[in-house]
Amino acid sequence: MRVRVAVNGFGTIGKRVADAVAKQPDMELVGVAKTRPSYEARRAMEKGYPIYITGGGKPEDFKCAGLPVAGTIHDLLGKVDIVVDAAPDKIGRENRKLYEAAGVHAIFQGGEKADVAEASFSSLANYAACRGKRTLRVVSCNTTGIARAAAILREGWGIDHWEVTIVRRAADPAETKKGPINGIMPTFQLPSHHGPDVLTILPELHIATLAVVVPTTLMHVHVNHVRLTRAPKDATEVTDTFRKAPRFRVFAPWEHVDGTPQVMEYARDRGLGFNDMMENVLWDEGFRMDGRDAYFFQAIHQESIVVPENVDAIRASLDLEVDGRASIAKTDLALGLSRA
């Protein structure tokens, strides 16, 4: 029997999560919710996803656009076991009241404050602790990337301290009202919100984060210095561990991937989903060990890295899978991320 899933919001994250859910063997996408007609709503219709109206949406607007609707968000919630809230930032907190009234489990996104849910979630870092929670929050793209890497390093060598500077993209490719156009903007929140957010998953981690915003839409890049508890044999031992771990892609020098443009070109060539890069990206050349000190770069595709985490969060919340690694393997196989 497949669990019944709704996705409330069909934008950058919601449309990707909806596709990912539809591919899972143990899940059924019952419908998606939209506030107003858009090209994304048309794509939902073309894909055969029933559309439900949420927020202040008007049925006549959808009718004029030639988009059939199956009902309201209340109708949708009455048909499902769990909802993934992919609404714009801060809307999820208001939507939580709807989910509580309907008695359904809910997954929120990192744009909401941590207290919107019972726990923050990362598949590799704390799946077991999140099993059975009625509400979970999948942390933001950068926090997801840090938590994944922390889970691998903590298991292999332990972590004493982590310092990371996050070079952030200014906007997603479809956004036209954000900047900077020509500038590098320091984020004067010190530390940046990413460090405290990681602590909602790994509270024992000693981490300090800074961030700058740069005029690109491709990806984020993390500049990391991690002091490990135990020294590995060499850098290759660490990069090989990342290479074997799920949801990591380590590029070798012979692949000539110099930066984020080639990473996204690789993603286009691979052609999964929206030509996304759902894995943490590392480079052999961008990793160095000095005793217990690890220095490395990693790149994070902001539009897609949280998508497989949302799928695993559904399984954790409904306790469909006891073992996090088993859920990851199932998700990744369905999405085409598995290297097996």
Secondary structure, DSSP 8 states (H G I E B T S, - for coil): --EEEEEE--SHHHHHHHHHHHT-TTEEEEEEEESS--HHHHHHHHTT--EEE-TT--HHHHHHTT----EEHHHHHTT-SEEEE--STTHHHHHHHHHHHHT-EEEE-TTS-GGGSSEEE-HHHHHHHHTT-SEEEE--HHHHHHHHHHHHHHHHT-EEEEEEEEEEESS-TT--S---SS--EE--SSS-THHHHHHTT-TT--EEEEEEEES-SS-EEEEEEEEESS--S-HHHHHHHHHHSTTEEEE-GGG---SHHHHHHHHHHHT-TTT---SEEEEEEEEEEETTEEEEEEEE-TTTTTHHHHHHHHHHHHT--S-HHHHHHHHHHHHT----
